[in-house]
């Protein structure tokens, strides 16, 4: 006897504003714990595509005056170099996410739990420049946790510690360095435990947080190094002034040492929700897992959407490809990172926007996903729903 399958419904609540506002995604119920990253030391003499990716094709918006481009993350002289300049933005701002500048960001593909996070780097001097090393990740409710080391170019003789828990932050502390961080390489680190965060400079403990100023982070995070030009920060970083030449932050080493104790709720927001549940995309903090709107194209988190619809998603690191198989529609979709070419059931399809990576998640045009599996997009009362009927 033919069995009816309940239709799967994903509810998207989208606020339409003059500028494309990000919307955050929250899984109501997740099935499987994620595998957290293990201890490593990376000397950064070449790119490791299994562990890292370079952000490309999007911008954080807000105070960020640049778009991320993977050609602004280079490996040279045995070091990772992160760049800021106006190439190719001066000729075509669309290639820089409609920002006047391009910059580099390098992120792990996995999240990491409690442990020691280390970087050896040389920062960049200049008003509006921010050189950062931090962790960023969301808990099972989709709220962002973050632990920061930031060196502001307006004064590179000091650095700033900070942390955010469930999107709530601003526990900032300014630490004098006793040297100029833009002159030479130095070692910076933070040690994250359930009851404390400790920051180190050249092996010396310089600051500790114990939660007295606000709950400490508990969600695993991606390890990220970046450099970006700032605007409208109310004096925090000063206004960015482009010097007319490429600015380069250098990173010599990144390391992570796993602690024995790890967070108990290691649930990745991109893991599947059980059939019949709904997933809300709410207008929230831009730090959270989000759906982008690039021009008129809605970019959806591929794994989150497709696994919520009970499709399987596999990653081929060697080819930088994502393969989606959906048993219900008997469809196969193949996407390649940074490419606007997809293969839907073997047929070549040109997409308006390429696949982009953001905080370890691949984003693709929403309508390409729904067309590929024969789902309907329903728009009513400011809500956008993905639905497919019974079979």
TORKOL-4160 file (C-alpha; in steps of 0.2 Angstrom, whole numbers, padded with zeros to 4 digits, m for minus):
391
<pt num="1" X="0000" Y="0000" Z="0000"/>
<pt num="2" X="0007" Y="0017" Z="m0005"/>
<pt num="3" X="0012" Y="0027" Z="0011"/>
<pt num="4" X="0008" Y="0045" Z="0012"/>
<pt num="5" X="0023" Y="0056" Z="0017"/>
<pt num="6" X="0021" Y="0071" Z="0027"/>
<pt num="7" X="0026" Y="0087" Z="0017"/>
<pt num="8" X="0041" Y="0095" Z="0024"/>
<pt num="9" X="0040" Y="0113" Z="0027"/>
<pt num="10" X="0054" Y="0126" Z="0030"/>
<pt num="11" X="0047" Y="0143" Z="0035"/>
<pt num="12" X="0057" Y="0158" Z="0030"/>
<pt num="13" X="0053" Y="0174" Z="0039"/>
<pt num="14" X="0061" Y="0188" Z="0028"/>
<pt num="15" X="0061" Y="0207" Z="0032"/>
<pt num="16" X="0063" Y="0216" Z="0016"/>
<pt num="17" X="0073" Y="0232" Z="0018"/>
<pt num="18" X="0082" Y="0245" Z="0007"/>
<pt num="19" X="0098" Y="0236" Z="0010"/>
<pt num="20" X="0099" Y="0218" Z="0010"/>
<pt num="21" X="0098" Y="0213" Z="0028"/>
<pt num="22" X="0105" Y="0196" Z="0033"/>
<pt num="23" X="0093" Y="0183" Z="0041"/>
<pt num="24" X="0098" Y="0170" Z="0054"/>
<pt num="25" X="0094" Y="0152" Z="0053"/>
<pt num="26" X="0090" Y="0142" Z="0068"/>
<pt num="27" X="0087" Y="0123" Z="0069"/>
<pt num="28" X="0073" Y="0118" Z="0081"/>
<pt num="29" X="0079" Y="0100" Z="0083"/>
<pt num="30" X="0095" Y="0092" Z="0077"/>
<pt num="31" X="0099" Y="0074" Z="0075"/>
<pt num="32" X="0118" Y="0071" Z="0076"/>
<pt num="33" X="0133" Y="0079" Z="0085"/>
<pt num="34" X="0147" Y="0086" Z="0074"/>
<pt num="35" X="0165" Y="0080" Z="0074"/>
<pt num="36" X="0175" Y="0094" Z="0082"/>
<pt num="37" X="0193" Y="0098" Z="0076"/>
<pt num="38" X="0208" Y="0090" Z="0084"/>
<pt num="39" X="0225" Y="0097" Z="0090"/>
<pt num="40" X="0235" Y="0104" Z="0075"/>
<pt num="41" X="0250" Y="0115" Z="0071"/>
<pt num="42" X="0250" Y="0124" Z="0054"/>
<pt num="43" X="0265" Y="0133" Z="0048"/>
<pt num="44" X="0255" Y="0140" Z="0034"/>
<pt num="45" X="0268" Y="0138" Z="0020"/>
<pt num="46" X="0254" Y="0132" Z="0009"/>
<pt num="47" X="0235" Y="0131" Z="0009"/>
<pt num="48" X="0227" Y="0115" Z="0017"/>
<pt num="49" X="0210" Y="0114" Z="0009"/>
<pt num="50" X="0204" Y="0100" Z="0020"/>
<pt num="51" X="0207" Y="0111" Z="0036"/>
<pt num="52" X="0204" Y="0129" Z="0029"/>
<pt num="53" X="0195" Y="0140" Z="0016"/>
<pt num="54" X="0197" Y="0158" Z="0011"/>
<pt num="55" X="0181" Y="0168" Z="0012"/>
<pt num="56" X="0175" Y="0174" Z="m0005"/>
<pt num="57" X="0161" Y="0183" Z="m0014"/>
<pt num="58" X="0152" Y="0191" Z="0001"/>
<pt num="59" X="0154" Y="0205" Z="0014"/>
<pt num="60" X="0149" Y="0206" Z="0033"/>
<pt num="61" X="0141" Y="0223" Z="0029"/>
<pt num="62" X="0139" Y="0235" Z="0043"/>
<pt num="63" X="0155" Y="0243" Z="0048"/>
<pt num="64" X="0165" Y="0232" Z="0036"/>
<pt num="65" X="0171" Y="0242" Z="0021"/>
<pt num="66" X="0177" Y="0228" Z="0011"/>
<pt num="67" X="0171" Y="0212" Z="0002"/>
<pt num="68" X="0180" Y="0196" Z="0005"/>
<pt num="69" X="0190" Y="0189" Z="m0010"/>
<pt num="70" X="0200" Y="0173" Z="m0010"/>
<pt num="71" X="0213" Y="0181" Z="m0020"/>
<pt num="72" X="0217" Y="0192" Z="m0005"/>
<pt num="73" X="0223" Y="0177" Z="0004"/>
<pt num="74" X="0240" Y="0172" Z="m0002"/>
<pt num="75" X="0254" Y="0161" Z="0003"/>
<pt num="76" X="0271" Y="0168" Z="0000"/>
<pt num="77" X="0288" Y="0167" Z="0008"/>
<pt num="78" X="0282" Y="0153" Z="0020"/>
<pt num="79" X="0268" Y="0164" Z="0027"/>
<pt num="80" X="0250" Y="0167" Z="0025"/>
<pt num="81" X="0247" Y="0185" Z="0019"/>
<pt num="82" X="0230" Y="0194" Z="0021"/>
<pt num="83" X="0228" Y="0209" Z="0010"/>
<pt num="84" X="0218" Y="0225" Z="0009"/>
<pt num="85" X="0217" Y="0235" Z="m0007"/>
<pt num="86" X="0205" Y="0242" Z="m0020"/>
<pt num="87" X="0208" Y="0229" Z="m0033"/>
<pt num="88" X="0197" Y="0225" Z="m0043"/>
<pt num="89" X="0184" Y="0236" Z="m0033"/>
<pt num="90" X="0190" Y="0252" Z="m0041"/>
<pt num="91" X="0185" Y="0246" Z="m0058"/>
<pt num="92" X="0170" Y="0235" Z="m0053"/>
<pt num="93" X="0163" Y="0236" Z="m0036"/>
<pt num="94" X="0151" Y="0222" Z="m0039"/>
<pt num="95" X="0167" Y="0210" Z="m0038"/>
<pt num="96" X="0169" Y="0217" Z="m0021"/>
<pt num="97" X="0151" Y="0214" Z="m0015"/>
<pt num="98" X="0148" Y="0232" Z="m0019"/>
<pt num="99" X="0161" Y="0238" Z="m0007"/>
<pt num="100" X="0176" Y="0250" Z="m0011"/>
<pt num="101" X="0189" Y="0238" Z="m0005"/>
<pt num="102" X="0193" Y="0220" Z="m0005"/>
<pt num="103" X="0201" Y="0210" Z="0010"/>
<pt num="104" X="0206" Y="0193" Z="0015"/>
<pt num="105" X="0199" Y="0181" Z="0028"/>
<pt num="106" X="0205" Y="0163" Z="0032"/>
<pt num="107" X="0194" Y="0151" Z="0041"/>
<pt num="108" X="0194" Y="0133" Z="0047"/>
<pt num="109" X="0181" Y="0121" Z="0039"/>
<pt num="110" X="0178" Y="0113" Z="0056"/>
<pt num="111" X="0173" Y="0120" Z="0073"/>
<pt num="112" X="0184" Y="0118" Z="0088"/>
<pt num="113" X="0180" Y="0116" Z="0107"/>
<pt num="114" X="0189" Y="0120" Z="0123"/>
<pt num="115" X="0208" Y="0122" Z="0121"/>
<pt num="116" X="0222" Y="0134" Z="0117"/>
<pt num="117" X="0221" Y="0144" Z="0101"/>
<pt num="118" X="0238" Y="0152" Z="0095"/>
<pt num="119" X="0244" Y="0163" Z="0081"/>
<pt num="120" X="0260" Y="0171" Z="0077"/>
<pt num="121" X="0257" Y="0186" Z="0066"/>
<pt num="122" X="0262" Y="0204" Z="0062"/>
<pt num="123" X="0248" Y="0216" Z="0061"/>
<pt num="124" X="0245" Y="0232" Z="0050"/>
<pt num="125" X="0246" Y="0250" Z="0055"/>
<pt num="126" X="0234" Y="0263" Z="0049"/>
<pt num="127" X="0217" Y="0271" Z="0054"/>
<pt num="128" X="0202" Y="0259" Z="0052"/>
<pt num="129" X="0212" Y="0243" Z="0049"/>
<pt num="130" X="0208" Y="0229" Z="0060"/>
<pt num="131" X="0219" Y="0213" Z="0061"/>
<pt num="132" X="0210" Y="0199" Z="0069"/>
<pt num="133" X="0212" Y="0181" Z="0076"/>
<pt num="134" X="0196" Y="0174" Z="0084"/>
<pt num="135" X="0184" Y="0159" Z="0086"/>
<pt num="136" X="0166" Y="0161" Z="0080"/>
<pt num="137" X="0152" Y="0148" Z="0081"/>
<pt num="138" X="0134" Y="0146" Z="0085"/>
<pt num="139" X="0125" Y="0135" Z="0098"/>
<pt num="140" X="0110" Y="0124" Z="0096"/>
<pt num="141" X="0099" Y="0139" Z="0096"/>
<pt num="142" X="0109" Y="0148" Z="0082"/>
<pt num="143" X="0116" Y="0161" Z="0093"/>
<pt num="144" X="0134" Y="0166" Z="0090"/>
<pt num="145" X="0148" Y="0164" Z="0102"/>
<pt num="146" X="0165" Y="0172" Z="0099"/>
<pt num="147" X="0182" Y="0175" Z="0107"/>
<pt num="148" X="0193" Y="0189" Z="0100"/>
<pt num="149" X="0211" Y="0195" Z="0098"/>
<pt num="150" X="0210" Y="0211" Z="0088"/>
<pt num="151" X="0224" Y="0223" Z="0085"/>
<pt num="152" X="0218" Y="0240" Z="0079"/>
<pt num="153" X="0229" Y="0249" Z="0066"/>
<pt num="154" X="0226" Y="0266" Z="0075"/>
<pt num="155" X="0237" Y="0260" Z="0089"/>
<pt num="156" X="0247" Y="0244" Z="0086"/>
<pt num="157" X="0256" Y="0246" Z="0103"/>
<pt num="158" X="0240" Y="0238" Z="0111"/>
<pt num="159" X="0228" Y="0224" Z="0108"/>
<pt num="160" X="0210" Y="0221" Z="0112"/>
<pt num="161" X="0202" Y="0205" Z="0120"/>
<pt num="162" X="0184" Y="0202" Z="0119"/>
<pt num="163" X="0170" Y="0188" Z="0119"/>
<pt num="164" X="0152" Y="0186" Z="0114"/>
<pt num="165" X="0140" Y="0173" Z="0121"/>
<pt num="166" X="0124" Y="0170" Z="0112"/>
<pt num="167" X="0126" Y="0186" Z="0102"/>
<pt num="168" X="0128" Y="0196" Z="0118"/>
<pt num="169" X="0146" Y="0204" Z="0120"/>
<pt num="170" X="0156" Y="0219" Z="0122"/>
<pt num="171" X="0167" Y="0212" Z="0136"/>
<pt num="172" X="0181" Y="0222" Z="0129"/>
<pt num="173" X="0198" Y="0225" Z="0137"/>
<pt num="174" X="0213" Y="0235" Z="0130"/>
<pt num="175" X="0230" Y="0227" Z="0134"/>
<pt num="176" X="0246" Y="0237" Z="0132"/>
<pt num="177" X="0259" Y="0227" Z="0123"/>
<pt num="178" X="0276" Y="0235" Z="0126"/>
<pt num="179" X="0280" Y="0234" Z="0108"/>
<pt num="180" X="0273" Y="0239" Z="0091"/>
<pt num="181" X="0263" Y="0224" Z="0084"/>
<pt num="182" X="0266" Y="0230" Z="0066"/>
<pt num="183" X="0285" Y="0230" Z="0067"/>
<pt num="184" X="0288" Y="0211" Z="0069"/>
<pt num="185" X="0280" Y="0194" Z="0073"/>
<pt num="186" X="0274" Y="0190" Z="0090"/>
<pt num="187" X="0264" Y="0176" Z="0098"/>
<pt num="188" X="0246" Y="0179" Z="0103"/>
<pt num="189" X="0235" Y="0166" Z="0111"/>
<pt num="190" X="0219" Y="0162" Z="0121"/>
<pt num="191" X="0215" Y="0147" Z="0132"/>
<pt num="192" X="0197" Y="0143" Z="0133"/>
<pt num="193" X="0189" Y="0133" Z="0147"/>
<pt num="194" X="0172" Y="0131" Z="0154"/>
<pt num="195" X="0176" Y="0143" Z="0168"/>
<pt num="196" X="0188" Y="0155" Z="0161"/>
<pt num="197" X="0197" Y="0163" Z="0145"/>
<pt num="198" X="0215" Y="0167" Z="0147"/>
<pt num="199" X="0224" Y="0178" Z="0134"/>
<pt num="200" X="0243" Y="0177" Z="0132"/>
<pt num="201" X="0256" Y="0188" Z="0123"/>
<pt num="202" X="0273" Y="0180" Z="0119"/>
<pt num="203" X="0269" Y="0166" Z="0132"/>
<pt num="204" X="0265" Y="0178" Z="0146"/>
<pt num="205" X="0247" Y="0178" Z="0153"/>
<pt num="206" X="0240" Y="0196" Z="0151"/>
<pt num="207" X="0222" Y="0195" Z="0155"/>
<pt num="208" X="0209" Y="0183" Z="0162"/>
<pt num="209" X="0190" Y="0182" Z="0161"/>
<pt num="210" X="0180" Y="0171" Z="0173"/>
<pt num="211" X="0162" Y="0176" Z="0168"/>
<pt num="212" X="0160" Y="0190" Z="0181"/>
<pt num="213" X="0156" Y="0202" Z="0167"/>
<pt num="214" X="0144" Y="0190" Z="0158"/>
<pt num="215" X="0142" Y="0172" Z="0154"/>
<pt num="216" X="0157" Y="0164" Z="0145"/>
<pt num="217" X="0155" Y="0156" Z="0128"/>
<pt num="218" X="0151" Y="0137" Z="0127"/>
<pt num="219" X="0148" Y="0134" Z="0108"/>
<pt num="220" X="0162" Y="0127" Z="0098"/>
<pt num="221" X="0169" Y="0140" Z="0085"/>
<pt num="222" X="0178" Y="0141" Z="0068"/>
<pt num="223" X="0196" Y="0147" Z="0069"/>
<pt num="224" X="0197" Y="0163" Z="0059"/>
<pt num="225" X="0211" Y="0175" Z="0054"/>
<pt num="226" X="0207" Y="0191" Z="0045"/>
<pt num="227" X="0210" Y="0209" Z="0041"/>
<pt num="228" X="0197" Y="0222" Z="0036"/>
<pt num="229" X="0195" Y="0241" Z="0034"/>
<pt num="230" X="0182" Y="0248" Z="0046"/>
<pt num="231" X="0169" Y="0263" Z="0044"/>
<pt num="232" X="0157" Y="0271" Z="0056"/>
<pt num="233" X="0163" Y="0263" Z="0072"/>
<pt num="234" X="0161" Y="0278" Z="0083"/>
<pt num="235" X="0180" Y="0280" Z="0085"/>
<pt num="236" X="0183" Y="0262" Z="0090"/>
<pt num="237" X="0194" Y="0259" Z="0075"/>
<pt num="238" X="0194" Y="0276" Z="0067"/>
<pt num="239" X="0188" Y="0279" Z="0049"/>
<pt num="240" X="0198" Y="0269" Z="0036"/>
<pt num="241" X="0209" Y="0279" Z="0024"/>
<pt num="242" X="0216" Y="0269" Z="0010"/>
<pt num="243" X="0235" Y="0273" Z="0008"/>
<pt num="244" X="0235" Y="0270" Z="m0011"/>
<pt num="245" X="0244" Y="0253" Z="m0010"/>
<pt num="246" X="0241" Y="0235" Z="m0004"/>
<pt num="247" X="0242" Y="0233" Z="0015"/>
<pt num="248" X="0248" Y="0216" Z="0021"/>
<pt num="249" X="0245" Y="0207" Z="0037"/>
<pt num="250" X="0257" Y="0191" Z="0039"/>
<pt num="251" X="0253" Y="0175" Z="0049"/>
<pt num="252" X="0267" Y="0163" Z="0052"/>
<pt num="253" X="0259" Y="0150" Z="0062"/>
<pt num="254" X="0241" Y="0145" Z="0069"/>
<pt num="255" X="0240" Y="0131" Z="0081"/>
<pt num="256" X="0226" Y="0123" Z="0092"/>
<pt num="257" X="0228" Y="0111" Z="0107"/>
<pt num="258" X="0213" Y="0101" Z="0112"/>
<pt num="259" X="0208" Y="0101" Z="0130"/>
<pt num="260" X="0202" Y="0085" Z="0138"/>
<pt num="261" X="0185" Y="0093" Z="0143"/>
<pt num="262" X="0174" Y="0098" Z="0129"/>
<pt num="263" X="0157" Y="0106" Z="0127"/>
<pt num="264" X="0143" Y="0094" Z="0130"/>
<pt num="265" X="0131" Y="0101" Z="0117"/>
<pt num="266" X="0141" Y="0100" Z="0101"/>
<pt num="267" X="0127" Y="0102" Z="0089"/>
<pt num="268" X="0130" Y="0110" Z="0072"/>
<pt num="269" X="0116" Y="0122" Z="0067"/>
<pt num="270" X="0118" Y="0115" Z="0049"/>
<pt num="271" X="0114" Y="0097" Z="0054"/>
<pt num="272" X="0096" Y="0091" Z="0049"/>
<pt num="273" X="0080" Y="0094" Z="0058"/>
<pt num="274" X="0067" Y="0080" Z="0060"/>
<pt num="275" X="0054" Y="0079" Z="0047"/>
<pt num="276" X="0038" Y="0089" Z="0051"/>
<pt num="277" X="0048" Y="0102" Z="0061"/>
<pt num="278" X="0050" Y="0119" Z="0055"/>
<pt num="279" X="0065" Y="0130" Z="0053"/>
<pt num="280" X="0064" Y="0149" Z="0056"/>
<pt num="281" X="0075" Y="0162" Z="0048"/>
<pt num="282" X="0073" Y="0177" Z="0059"/>
<pt num="283" X="0081" Y="0194" Z="0056"/>
<pt num="284" X="0095" Y="0194" Z="0069"/>
<pt num="285" X="0113" Y="0198" Z="0073"/>
<pt num="286" X="0124" Y="0197" Z="0057"/>
<pt num="287" X="0136" Y="0186" Z="0067"/>
<pt num="288" X="0124" Y="0172" Z="0066"/>
<pt num="289" X="0121" Y="0158" Z="0053"/>
<pt num="290" X="0112" Y="0168" Z="0040"/>
<pt num="291" X="0104" Y="0169" Z="0022"/>
<pt num="292" X="0112" Y="0182" Z="0011"/>
<pt num="293" X="0103" Y="0192" Z="m0002"/>
<pt num="294" X="0115" Y="0197" Z="m0016"/>
<pt num="295" X="0106" Y="0209" Z="m0027"/>
<pt num="296" X="0089" Y="0201" Z="m0030"/>
<pt num="297" X="0096" Y="0183" Z="m0027"/>
<pt num="298" X="0092" Y="0174" Z="m0010"/>
<pt num="299" X="0107" Y="0164" Z="m0005"/>
<pt num="300" X="0103" Y="0149" Z="0006"/>
<pt num="301" X="0114" Y="0138" Z="0017"/>
<pt num="302" X="0114" Y="0122" Z="0006"/>
<pt num="303" X="0117" Y="0109" Z="0019"/>
<pt num="304" X="0105" Y="0116" Z="0032"/>
<pt num="305" X="0091" Y="0117" Z="0019"/>
<pt num="306" X="0094" Y="0101" Z="0010"/>
<pt num="307" X="0097" Y="0090" Z="0025"/>
<pt num="308" X="0081" Y="0098" Z="0033"/>
<pt num="309" X="0072" Y="0091" Z="0017"/>
<pt num="310" X="0080" Y="0074" Z="0020"/>
<pt num="311" X="0092" Y="0075" Z="0006"/>
<pt num="312" X="0111" Y="0069" Z="0008"/>
<pt num="313" X="0125" Y="0081" Z="0006"/>
<pt num="314" X="0143" Y="0076" Z="0003"/>
<pt num="315" X="0159" Y="0086" Z="0002"/>
<pt num="316" X="0173" Y="0082" Z="m0010"/>
<pt num="317" X="0188" Y="0092" Z="m0004"/>
<pt num="318" X="0199" Y="0087" Z="m0018"/>
<pt num="319" X="0187" Y="0094" Z="m0031"/>
<pt num="320" X="0180" Y="0108" Z="m0020"/>
<pt num="321" X="0163" Y="0101" Z="m0024"/>
<pt num="322" X="0146" Y="0098" Z="m0015"/>
<pt num="323" X="0136" Y="0083" Z="m0021"/>
<pt num="324" X="0117" Y="0083" Z="m0016"/>
<pt num="325" X="0106" Y="0067" Z="m0018"/>
<pt num="326" X="0088" Y="0068" Z="m0015"/>
<pt num="327" X="0079" Y="0051" Z="m0015"/>
<pt num="328" X="0061" Y="0059" Z="m0014"/>
<pt num="329" X="0064" Y="0068" Z="m0031"/>
<pt num="330" X="0077" Y="0056" Z="m0037"/>
<pt num="331" X="0088" Y="0071" Z="m0041"/>
<pt num="332" X="0107" Y="0074" Z="m0040"/>
<pt num="333" X="0115" Y="0091" Z="m0039"/>
<pt num="334" X="0133" Y="0095" Z="m0040"/>
<pt num="335" X="0140" Y="0112" Z="m0035"/>
<pt num="336" X="0158" Y="0119" Z="m0035"/>
<pt num="337" X="0164" Y="0132" Z="m0023"/>
<pt num="338" X="0166" Y="0149" Z="m0031"/>
<pt num="339" X="0158" Y="0143" Z="m0047"/>
<pt num="340" X="0141" Y="0149" Z="m0055"/>
<pt num="341" X="0140" Y="0132" Z="m0064"/>
<pt num="342" X="0130" Y="0118" Z="m0057"/>
<pt num="343" X="0125" Y="0101" Z="m0064"/>
<pt num="344" X="0107" Y="0096" Z="m0060"/>
<pt num="345" X="0104" Y="0078" Z="m0065"/>
<pt num="346" X="0119" Y="0079" Z="m0077"/>
<pt num="347" X="0113" Y="0095" Z="m0085"/>
<pt num="348" X="0124" Y="0110" Z="m0085"/>
<pt num="349" X="0115" Y="0125" Z="m0076"/>
<pt num="350" X="0121" Y="0143" Z="m0075"/>
<pt num="351" X="0117" Y="0152" Z="m0059"/>
<pt num="352" X="0116" Y="0170" Z="m0057"/>
<pt num="353" X="0128" Y="0170" Z="m0042"/>
<pt num="354" X="0142" Y="0158" Z="m0038"/>
<pt num="355" X="0143" Y="0146" Z="m0023"/>
<pt num="356" X="0151" Y="0155" Z="m0009"/>
<pt num="357" X="0158" Y="0149" Z="0008"/>
<pt num="358" X="0154" Y="0158" Z="0024"/>
<pt num="359" X="0159" Y="0152" Z="0041"/>
<pt num="360" X="0161" Y="0134" Z="0035"/>
<pt num="361" X="0144" Y="0134" Z="0026"/>
<pt num="362" X="0141" Y="0134" Z="0007"/>
<pt num="363" X="0128" Y="0145" Z="0001"/>
<pt num="364" X="0119" Y="0143" Z="m0016"/>
<pt num="365" X="0104" Y="0152" Z="m0024"/>
<pt num="366" X="0088" Y="0147" Z="m0016"/>
<pt num="367" X="0078" Y="0145" Z="m0032"/>
<pt num="368" X="0092" Y="0133" Z="m0039"/>
<pt num="369" X="0089" Y="0121" Z="m0024"/>
<pt num="370" X="0070" Y="0121" Z="m0025"/>
<pt num="371" X="0070" Y="0119" Z="m0044"/>
<pt num="372" X="0082" Y="0105" Z="m0043"/>
<pt num="373" X="0071" Y="0095" Z="m0031"/>
<pt num="374" X="0054" Y="0100" Z="m0038"/>
<pt num="375" X="0049" Y="0110" Z="m0022"/>
<pt num="376" X="0038" Y="0125" Z="m0022"/>
<pt num="377" X="0043" Y="0143" Z="m0015"/>
<pt num="378" X="0027" Y="0150" Z="m0007"/>
<pt num="379" X="0027" Y="0169" Z="m0003"/>
<pt num="380" X="0014" Y="0176" Z="0008"/>
<pt num="381" X="0012" Y="0189" Z="0022"/>
<pt num="382" X="0031" Y="0193" Z="0021"/>
<pt num="383" X="0035" Y="0175" Z="0023"/>
<pt num="384" X="0044" Y="0163" Z="0011"/>
<pt num="385" X="0041" Y="0145" Z="0013"/>
<pt num="386" X="0049" Y="0129" Z="0004"/>
<pt num="387" X="0036" Y="0115" Z="0002"/>
<pt num="388" X="0034" Y="0099" Z="m0007"/>
<pt num="389" X="0018" Y="0089" Z="m0006"/>
<pt num="390" X="0013" Y="0071" Z="m0001"/>
<pt num="391" X="0018" Y="0056" Z="m0011"/>
